[in-house]
């Protein structure tokens, strides 16, 4: 990002998302719901990566950001679980 890199590939990221979707489906979650959950996580994760890039030089701020992101993700999934499935 500091080097004007426009496209970033994390080595095992996409395969991990696919595995997560398949595990959810294997646990009985409908495929559409599993895909939606993975998309929601991916959007959260990519936004977090951009936010944390701005503070990567400040370890204290980065640690606080990681804790806050974990809380946000927990809240996101809890509110999602409370919504009726259409």
N, C-alpha and C positions, 0 to 999 in steps of 0.2 A: 504494500500500500504506500509506503514511503517512497518507493521506486516507481510510482505511477503504474503499478501492475493493475490491470483492469479485470483480469480473470484469475481466480484463485481456486485451485483444486487441493482439497485436503485428502491425503492418501487413502484412507479407508472410510471417509465420511459417507459417501453415497451408498456404499455397500452396507454400512451400519444402519442407515435409514431403511434400506430394503429389508434387512434382517428384522429390524424392529417391527415393520409392517407385517411381515410374515408371522412373527411371534404373536402379535396381537390377534391376527386372524386365526392362528392355531389355538389361541385361548378362547375362541368363540366370538370375537368381535367381528362384526360385519366388515367385508372388504372396504366398502365406501367409508365407513367410520374409521377404519385403520389408516386408510390413505389420508383422510382429513386430519387425523391426529398427527401423522408424520409431517404433513404440510405445515400444520400449526407450529410444531416443534422447530422445523427447519426455518420458518420465518422468524421465530423468536431467536434462534441461535445465530442466524446471519445478522440480525439487527444488533445483537449483543457483540458480535465480533467487530462490527463497525464502531460501536460505542467504546469498546475497550481499547481499540487501536488508538483512540485519542488520548488515552491515559496510561498506555503501557509503560511509560517511563517512570510512573509514580506507583511504587509497589503497594503502598497503603491504600491508595484510591482503587487500584486494581483488585485488591482483596475485598474491599468494601463492595465494589461493583459485582464481583462474583457472588458474594453473599446475597446481594439484592436481586441479582438475576435468578438465583435459585428460588428465592421467595416468590418472584414474579412468575416463574414457570410453575411452581406448585399451585399458586392461585389460579393461573390460567387453566391448568388441568382440572382443578377442583370445580371451577365455574363451568367448564366444559362438561364435566361428569354430571353436574346438576341440571343441565339443559336436556329437555326431552329430545330423543332421537326421532328425526323426521323420516 
